[in-house]
Amino acid sequence: MKHFKKISLPFAVFLTGACVLIIEVAATRILSPYFGNTIFTVSSVIGVVLAALSAGYYFGGTLADKYPEEKVFYSIILLSGFSVALLYLLTRFLLPLLGYSLSIVSGPVITALILFFAPSFLLGTLSPFAIKLQEQSFPGKGIGSIAGEMFFWSTLGSIFGSLSAGFVLIPRFGVSRIILAVAVILIITGFLPLVKTGIVKKKFFKAIVLSVAGILLVSVFSAFKSDGVVYSRDGIYEKITVYDGEYAGRPARFFQQDSSLSGVMFLNSDELAVDYTKYYALYKVFKPDVKDALVIGGGAYSIPKALLKDLPDAVVDVAEIEPSLYELAQKYFNVAENERLNNRAEDGRRLLHDTEKKYDLIFSDVYYSLYSIPAHFTTKEFFKIAKDKLNADGVFIANLIGDLSRQEPSFIMSEMKTFQAVFPNSYFFAVNAPDESGTQNIIFAGYNSDKKIDLNGKKIINDENPIIKSLAKKAVNPERFELSDYPILTDDFSPVEYLAAKVIQRSYGFHDSIDGNEILALVNQQLRYGPRHLSAPGHEKTRKFLIAEMNALAQETKTQVWRHAEPDGQEQELTNIIGSFYPENEKRIILAAHYDSKKFADRDINKQEPVPGANDSASGVAVLLEVARALANSGVSPDIGVDMVFFDGEEGEESQVGDYRNWEPLGSTYFAEHLSGIYGDNKPISGLVLDMVCDKDLRILKEQSSMKNAPAQTEAFWNAAKKINRNVFRDEAGSEIRDDHTPLNHAGVPSFLVIDFDYPPFHTTADTLDKCGAKSLETVAGAVLNYIYALKQ
């Protein structure tokens, strides 16, 4: 009997220690279908389990001193078994409801607390309790020896549980079965000693048996496959589900890894179903004569199948780390045995590092969801390895998921910067559209050659493949973005889960029409170009940026380029940029802002410093660009045509400081003088000029010359704007201001100015981003959009 006591408690702590780690390892797999296998999920599970164990150790020691009895010890084990059984039921019935309603950042912490805290807490009480009981049974042994022995067996159990969960249990059994088995083992471990000592009465014995039977019965019923599911099992790295349904109105088979859909196959056709997979055909543009190809990430093996079909002489290697996927693809996704297909069950980056082979094409398709982005495939080091394993003229193609928002931080912007650092000759394609700011697939293509590809070349636009012929329309022009503030991702710094979480948060809160934070990001982008006066490098960068934006958003883009001689003899080249929307409408309005900034801060003590121009320059441009995005993505056309004009040289000649008697806005004056060259005899019905519209304390009054020259238009705008915010758009008359609307009015286009002229940092170095408010920008953009749709033919 004494020998049994000597080994029973160490065995109990070994077993419960193993159960704790099995639950902890399984917990990540339980949460990942809902929150992804991200650092947030892993950290939440570890943090919650450690917190519960810490509390359990403390409470267990106190309880052991107060009730040092074996019946209490085994009752806790029994109770912990029931808590794991409850965990099993919660994962089956509550988690599917709770998981999808929480974010991937806070969701794992909240869910882990609900699911895993109680069983971990109860199991944590057992080690100090066992030390107390063992010390009572063997008083001659020192407390240090007993504590060391118990912690040894508990930790050994934890090691056993961790290794068995990863190497044996999860690869062979479903997570639900593992949790259920842990519950049953703990119930039996706690129950049998209580029966043996006669503590448990017959009624209680029957209740325990019935409870265990009930748990098993629930397991049997909940194990039945859902409608359409043809396969569902835990792989080594994620839960794998294959099910049938409809896609694009056609019968299809779906392949899902955790919560992420990562493959679709039509059941009645060999045609590729998902649009992004069709971009494998980019090899035809860069390297048509592919002999050796590597696909990293097999999934449903759609791309390897397509390459084998297209390239009868090519060898296709596939690196797929999940060992079961190739067999599943053969069984469920019509992947036939082929001597030209070499499947390797290993990590794609490790394969590239170790192989001596070089490839004509590498297609990376491991970024199948924002919920599961493998960080080691996002870094500069990975792209460098991939480039080193390309043949001359070879191409690396990667499918990523993110958005083209300029808001910081940005996964795609950081990835673009990282990619360009390795592949100077790189191309980017938005699968949905380059003018969308929402989440979509973005295709990266890095060409291992100095040869530039003309996406508007005849060979491409006349190609029979609809993906190839539409590349120019899908191309993302890097000149639209200023990437200096976005970090390059490296093996040392690649916070992809954090970046992905920001994308998801934006997708939930993104406005269908106007987003003030996006406008503020556009202001910031212009400021990153630096001073934007006529001779500054930032001026040329801004010009290229605006042309690229209009090419992406507007139906037509024109420029007016001319040279202006200043009094000191210096000549400047200026450019007005015009983006036309709904060019088929004869009745048109002008929406305008200036994009140059002031060279000298003439209201500062030091008048030699340039004005940053956050409000006085960048704000009006940013609002127009957001309105342009809204128009480009709107399914409803207004009754009138819209011409967005970005005026150059509004600040006048660079040599002018403080004396405005001879000032004139250069760009709008030139535009007004050459109006007939753009419109002929059919002048625009109105002009709206934006200037200084981002002040956090925004108050916009009716400018006096606008009321004189364009009274009806001014009133119409104010009526539309007050529906957005009547506290911002006041019915009071303000100052009379000369601005870009002045030349338009002189040319016979009734135009009005929207400006908050009461702005203390005006013409100072304090005109910076911190003075701008996203809400103010959103209000003005909403008012402009309201005004456009209120106008009738």
N, C-alpha and C positions, 0 to 999 in steps of 0.2 A: 504493500500500500504506500509506504514511504517512497519507494522507487517510482511508483506511478506519479506521485505528487511532484517528484523531482523533475520529471520530464513533461508532465501535463501542461504546466504553465509556460515553459519555453516553447512547447509545440503550439500552444494557443497564440502566443505573441508572434511566432513565426508565421502562422497561418493568417492571422489578422494583418500583419505587416505586408504579406503578399497580396491580400485582398485590397489594401489601400492603394498599392501601386498599380494593380490591375485596373481598378476604378479610375485612377488618375490617367493612365495611358489611354484607356477606352474613352475617357471624357472628351478628349480632343476629337476623336472620331465621331462621338455623339453630336458635338456642336458644329463640326465643320460643314455638314450639309446645309446649315442655315446661315453660318457666319464665315465660312471659308476656313481653310487651314492656314490661318494668318498668325502673325506674332501676337495680335490681340487675343485670339482664341487660346493659344498656348500659354501666354502670360496670365490670362484670367484663370485658367484651370489650375496652373501651378500656384498662383497667389491665393486663390480661394481654398485649395486643399491645405496649403501650409498654414493659412490663418485658422482653419478649422482644427488642424492637428495641434497647433499651439494652444488654442483655447481648450482643446480636449486634454492635453497634458496637464494644464493648470487645474482644470476642474476634476480630472481623474485623481490627481494627488490629494486634493482636498477631500474628495468623496471616500478615497481609500482610508484616510486617517479616521474618518467618521464612521464608516461601515466596512471594516476590514473582513469581509465574508466572501467565500467563494460563490455563494448563491447570487450576490450582487454582481460579481465579476461576470459570471456566465449569463446572467440576465441582460447585462449590457451587450454581450455578444449576440444574444438572441434578438434584442431590440435593434441592434445594428443590421442584422439580417433582414428584419422587416423594413428598416429604412431603405435598404438597397432594393428590396422588392417594390417599395413605393417609388423609388427612383426609376425602376424599370417601367412601372405603369405611367409615370409622368413623361418619360421619353416617348412612350407610345401614343399618348393622348393629349397631353398639355403642350409638349415641346413644338409640335407642328403648328399649333395656334400661336404660341408665344414667339417662336423663332423668327417668323417672317414679319413680325410687327416691330422689331427692334433693330437698331442700326448695328453695323459690323464693329463699331468701336465700343459702344456701351453695352450692346446686347450680350456678348460673351460673359461679361462680369455679372450682370443681373441674372442671367440664366444659370451660370455656374453656382451662384449663391443659392438659388432655389433648388437646384438638383443635387449638388455635391457637398454642400456644407454639412448637413445633418449626418449622413453616414460617415464622413471623414472625422467629424467631431466625436462621434460615439466611438469609433475605432481608435481615435487618439487617446481616449481615457484609459485604454487597457494597459499600456506599458507601465505607467506609474502604479496602477492598481496591482499588476502582476508582481512588481518589485516589493510592494508592501506585503502581499500574501506569501511570497517566497521567503521574505525576511522573518515572518511569523512561523513558518514551517521549519525553517532552518536558522534558528537564532544564533548558532555558533558561527555562521558565515558572516563576514563583514558586509555592511550595506554597499560598500563600493564594489565588491566582487559580484554581489547579486545584481546591482544596477548594470554593471558592465556586461554580465552574462545576458540579461534581458534585452539590453540594447543591441547586443551582438545578434541574438536570434531574431529580433524585430527587424534589424537592418538587413540581415541575411534573407529574411522573408521578403523584404521589399525588393532586394536585388533579384530574387527568384521570380517575384511577381512581374517586375519590369521586363526581364528578359523573356519570360514565358509568354507575356502578353504580346510583345513585339515579334518574336520569332516563331511562336507556336500557335497561340490562341487566335489572334486576329487574322493571320493568313488562312486558318482552317475553319474558323467558326465565325458566325455573325456577331457583331457587338452586342446585340440584344440577348443572344444565347449566353454570352460570356457574363453579362450583368446578372441575368437570371440564375446562372450557375453559382455565381458568388453569393447571391442572396440565399439560395438553398443551402450552400455549404456553411454559411454563417449561422443560419437557423438551426441546422443539425448540430453544429459545433457547440452552440449555446444550449440547445435543448437536451441533448443526451446526458450531460453531467447533471442537469437538474432532475431528470427522470431517475437517474441512478441513485441520487441521494434521497429520493422520495419526496422532494419538495413539490414536484409537479403533480397535481391531482388528475384523476381520470378525465374530468370535464375539460381541463386545460389541455390535456394530451390530445383529446379529440379536436379541440379548437385549432391546435397547431397543425395537426394532420390535414384538417379541412382547409386551413389557410394555404399550406404548401400545395395542396391539390388545386386550389383555386388559382394560384399563381401559374401553375403549369397549364391549367385549362385556358387562362387568358392568353398565355404564350402560344398555345396551339391555334386558337382562333385568330389572333393578330398576325400569325405567320402566313395566313392565306394571302396569295398574291392579289394585288389590286388589279382592276380591269386594265387590260392591255399590257401588263407587265409580263415579259417573257423570260427575264432573268434579273435577279437582284441578289447581290452578295457583296460582302466586304472584301476588297482587294487588299494588297499590302499597304497601299498609300491612300486609298479613298474607297468610299462605297460606290459600287458600280451597278447601274440599273440600265436595262434595255427594255424598251416598251414600244408598243405600236400605237399610232394615232394618225392625225391628219396634219399635213404641213403644206401651206399654200394651196389648200383645197384638194390635196391629193393624198392617197394613203402613203404613210411613211413609217419608218422605224427610227427611233431616237436612242441616242447613246448619252448617258448622263453620268458624270463623275461628281459625287457628293451632290451639291445643289446646282451644279453648273452643267448646262446642256453643251456638250462638246462634239456632237456628231449627229447628222441626220442623213438618212438614205431613203429615196423614193422606192416604194415597193414595186412600182410598175415601170421603172425606167432606170437606166444607168446614169442619167444626167445628174450632175452635182446639184444638191438641193440648196445649200447655204451659200450666199453670195460671196463671202470672204474666201471660201475655198477655191472659187473660180479664178482667183488671182494667182494661183500656181502657174497659170499660163503666161505670166510675165517673163518667164524664161525665153519665150519666143521673141521678145523685144530685145533682150540683152544677150542671150547666148542660145541661139536656136539649135545648135548641134551638141546638145547635152549628151555626154557619154556616161558620166558618173554623177549620181544625185544622192543627197542625203536628206531625209525628212526627220526632223527632231520632234517627237511627239506623234505617236501613231493614231491615238483616238479610235475612230471607227475605220481608219485606214482609207479614207476617201481619196486623199491626195496621192498616196503611193499607187493606188489603183489607177488613177487618172494618168499619172506619169508613165506607168507601164504600158498603158493603152496608147498614149501619144508617141512614146519613144521606143520602138521595137528593138533598138540596139543598145539601149541604155541599161545600166545596172542601178538599181535603187536600193540603197541602204536605209533602214529605219531604226532609229534609236528610241525605244519606248521602255521607260523604266518600270512600268507596271507589267509583270510577267504574263498575266492572264489575258491581256488585251489582244494579242495576236491570235490566240486560239478563239477568243470570242468573236473577233472580226471574221475569221473563217467560218464560224458557225452561224453567225447572225447577220453579217454584212457582206456576204458574197465575195469574200477575198479568197481567190483560188491559189493553190500552190503554184509557185513560179520560181524557176531556178535563178531568175534575174532579181528576185526580191530577197534581200538578206536582212532578217530581223534580228536586232540585238537588244536584249533585255537589260539595258544599262542606261545610265544618265548620259544625255546627249553631249553635254559639255565635257564630261570625262572622256567620252569616246573621241571627240574632236581633239582633245589634248593628247591622247595616247596614240592615235592612228598616224601612220606615215602617209596615208592616202590623201590625195587632193581631189576636190570636187569641182564640177562645172556649176552645180546648183546646190545650195543649201536652203531648205525651207524650214523655218522654226515655227512650230505651231503648238507651243507649250503654254501660251498666255490665253487660255480658253475662257477665262472669267476674271472679273475684277475681284472675285472672292478668293481666288487662288492663283497668285502670280509668283512663280518661282524666282526669287530675287537674283539668284546666280545666273539667270539668263537675261538680265536687264542691264548688266554693267559693261563698262568700257573694256574690261579685261575679257569678257566673253566675246564681245564683238571683234576684239583683236584676234582672239584664237580662231574665230570663224573666218576672218579675212585671211589669216595665214594659211588656212586649209583650202582656199579657193585657188583654182587655176587662173592664169591670166585671162581676163575677160569673163571670169566667172561672176555669178551674182548670188548674193545672200538676200533672202526674202523672209520677212517676219510678219506675222499677224499679231497685232496688239489691240487692246481695248482701252479706250479712254475718251477724252473729249478735247475739242480744240478751243476750250475756254482759255482766256488769258489770265484768269484769276490764279493767284498763287496760293499754295503750291500746285503744280500741275505735273501729273505723271507723264503725259504725252510730250509736253514741252521739254521736260528734263530728258526724256528718252531721245527726242529729236536732237537735242544738243549733244548728248552722249554719242549717238549714232554718227552724227556729222564729224565728230572728233576722230572717228576711226575710218569712216567712209566719206571722204570729201565729195565724191561723186555719188550723191544719194538722192532718192526720190521718195515721195510720200503720197499716198492715195487714200482718200476718205471713201469708204465703201458706200455710205449713204450719200453724203454731199459735203464738199469742203466749206460750205457756208453755214453748216449746222454747228451749234455749240454744244449740243447734247451728246450723250454717250454713243459711241459707234465703234466699229472695227476700223483701225487705221493700218494700212499696209506699208511697211518700210521696205525699201529696196536699195541695197548697197552694191554698187558696180565696181568690180576690181579692175578698173580701166580709167584712163583719162578721157575716153571718148564720151561726148555728150549726146544724149538721146533727145531728139526733137519729137516731142509728143504730138505735135501738130503736123508732122511729116505725112506725106501722101500714103506711104506704106502702112503707117499705123491707122490713120483715120479711114482707110479703105479696107482694113482687115475684116474678114468675115466674122471673127470672134467679137461679140458685142462688148466684152470686157476690154479687149485691146483697143477697139476703135473709140471707146469712151474715156480713155486714160487722161486726155487733156482736160476733160470736164471734171474728173475726179481728183486731179492732182492738187496737192496742198502746196502752195507757193511759200517757201520759208521766209520770203521777204515780207510777208504779212505779219511776222512775229519778230519780236526783239527778245533774244534768249539769254541775255547776259545775267539776269537775276535768277535764272533757274539752274540748280546744281547739276553737274555731271555725276552720274551714278557710277560708283566704283564698288569693288568687292568690300572695301572698308566702310562705304557709306551708300546704302541703297535702301532707304525706308519705303519700300514699295507698298506695304500695307497701309501706311499712313497716307501716302499719295493716293492710293486707290480709294481709301475711305473718303477723302475729300471729293473725289469724282462722284462717288455714290451720293454724298450729301448734296452736292450741286444738282445731281439728277433728280433728287426728291424735291428740292426747293426751287428748281429752275422755272422761270416764268415762260409761258408760251410766247409772249410778245416782247416784253421789256424786262431787263435785269439791271438794276442800278449797280450792283457789284461788278458786273461785266463792263459797264461803262467806265467805272472808276479804274478798272484794270487797263482799259484803253487809254485813259489819261496817263496812267503810270508808264505805259509803254512809250508814249511820246516823250515823257520826261527823261526816260532812259537813253534816248537818242542825244541828249544834251541840248545846249542852246540851238535854236532853230531859226536864227536870223539868216539873212540871204546868203552870206558868205561862209556860214558855219557848216561843218561836216554833217551835223544833225539835220540840217535843212534838206540835204540831198537824201538822207536816209528816210526822212518823213515823206518826201515826195515819192520815193519808190514804194514805201509802205502803203500810201493812199492809192496809188495806181494799182498795186496788187490787190488791195481790198476791193476796189471798184471792179476789177476784172473778175473777182470771185463772186461779187454780190449783184452787180448791176447787169442789165441786159446789154447795154452798150457803154463803152468808155471812150472819152475823147480827152485830148489835152490841148491847151493853148500855150505855146512856148514863144517867148519874145525876149529881147534884151533891152535893158533900161540903163541909160547913162546918168550917173549921179553928178552933182555940181563939181565934185573934185576930179571928174574925168574917169572914175572907175565904173566899169560896166558890170552889171549883174544879169544873170539869166534867171528869168522867172517862169513859173509854170502854173497855170490854172488847171485843175483836174475836174472833169465833169462825168458823173455817172448817171445814166438815164435808166429810169424804171418805167415800164409800160410805154415803150416808145411808139406804140400804135395809136395812142391817144393824142389827138391834136391839141386838145386843151391841156395846158401844162402850167405847173408852178415851179418856182425855184426855191430850194432849201439850201442855205449857204452858211459857211463859217470860214474863218481864215486859219491857216496852219502855220504861218511864220510867227516867231516870237520876237520880242524887242531886244535889240543888241545892248542897249545901255539902260540901266535902272535910273531914270532921271529924277526919281523922287527919293532916292537914297542919298546919304551924305557922299558916299563913294559912287560916282556916276559912271564908273568904268566897268562895273560888273554887269553881266547879262541877266535878264529877267527869266526865271525858270518857265513862266507861262503856263502854270497848271490851269488856272482859271481863264486868264487872258490869252487864249490860243487853243490849248488842248481840250478844254471842256466842250466847246461847241463842236469841234471835230468828232470827239468821242460820242456825243449824243447823236450826231448824224449817222455815224457808223452803226450804232445800235438800231436806229430807225431803219437803216438800210438792211440790216440782218433780219429785222422783223418783216419788212416788205418782201424780202427774198424768200422767206419761209412761210409767208401767209398764203393760205389757200383762197383768199378773197381779194380781188383786185379793186382798188378805189376807182372812182369815176373819172379821175384825171391822171395825166402823166406827171411824173416827178423827175426833176433834174437836180441832183445833188452837186453843188459846186463848191469846191474847196479853193478858196482864193489865196493867192500868194501875195506877199508884200503889203498886207494891210497896215503893218506898222510904219509903212513909208520908207523913205531912204535911210540907209544905215547911218549916214553921217548926221542925221537930224537928232538933236538932243534937246528936249525941253521946249523948243520954240515950235509951236504947231500952227503958226499963221499960214505957212505955205504947205502944210501937210496935205497929202491926198493918199487914199488907199490905192496902191498901184494895181493890184490884181483885179479888183472890182471895177476900177476905172477902165482898164483895158477891156475887160469883159463887156462892159456897157457900150464901149465904143465899137466893138466888133459883134454886136448882138445879131445883126442881120446875117452874118456869116454862119451862125448856128441855127437861127430860127426863121430866116427870111422875113417875110412880112407878117408872120404869125407869132407875135410876141407872147411871152408867158402872161398869164392873167394876174400873177402875183409873185412877190418875192418875200421870203421869210429869212431873216439873218439872225443867227445865234452868236452871242458873244458874252463871255463871263456868266456862266449859268451853273456853276457848281458850288457856290458859297453855301456852307452848312446852314447859315441863317438866311435862306433865300427869300428875297422880296422883290418881285418884278412889277414895275409900274409901267404904264403906257407912255412910251417915248413920244415927245411932242411932234417932231417932224413926221413920225409914222402916222399920227392922228390927222395931220394936215394932208399928207400925200396919199395915204392909203386907209382912209377912215373905215370903209366897209370891211376891208380885209383884216384890219386890226381888231375890229369888233367881233368878226367871225372867229378869229383865233381865240380871243379872250372868252367868248362863250363856250368854246370847246375846252379851253384850258381850265376854266373854273370848275368843270365837272371832275377834273382830276384833283385840284386843290385850290380852293378860292382864297386860302390864307397866303398862298404864294403869289398868285396872279391877282393883283389888286386893281380895282377900278379907278385908282387915282392916277393923275397925270404926273409924269416925272420930268426930268431935264430934257432939253433938246440936245441931241448927240449926233455928231457926224460919224458915220461908220460905213460899212460896206453897202448898206441899203441906200445911201445917199446917191451914188452914181446910178444905181438902178432906177431910182425915182426920176432923176434927170433924163434918163433914156426912155421914160414913158412906161416903165413897169412898176405899178403901185406896190411898194415894198415897205415892210415894217421891221423893226428891230426888237428882239427879245433879249434883254440885258438887265442884270442887277448891277447898276453902276455904283451903288453904295458899297464899295469893297475897299477897305483900308489898304491892303497890300498891292493895290493897283500900281503898276509900273515900278515895283520894288522887288528886291531879291527874296522877299517873304512870300511871293506868289507860288506856293509850294503845295504838294499833294495833300498835306494834312489840313489844308483849308477847305478841301473839297469833301462833299458828302454824297454818298451813293444814293440816298433818298432824294436829294435835290436833283441829281442827274436823271434819276428814274422819273421824277415828276415832270421835268421838262420834256423828256423823250415821249412820255405818255401823252402829254399835251399836243406835241407835234403830230403824233400818230392819230390822235383824235381829230385834229384839224384836217389832216389829209382825207380821212374817210368821211368827214362831214361835208366836204366840197362836192358839188354836183356839176354835171356837164351843163 
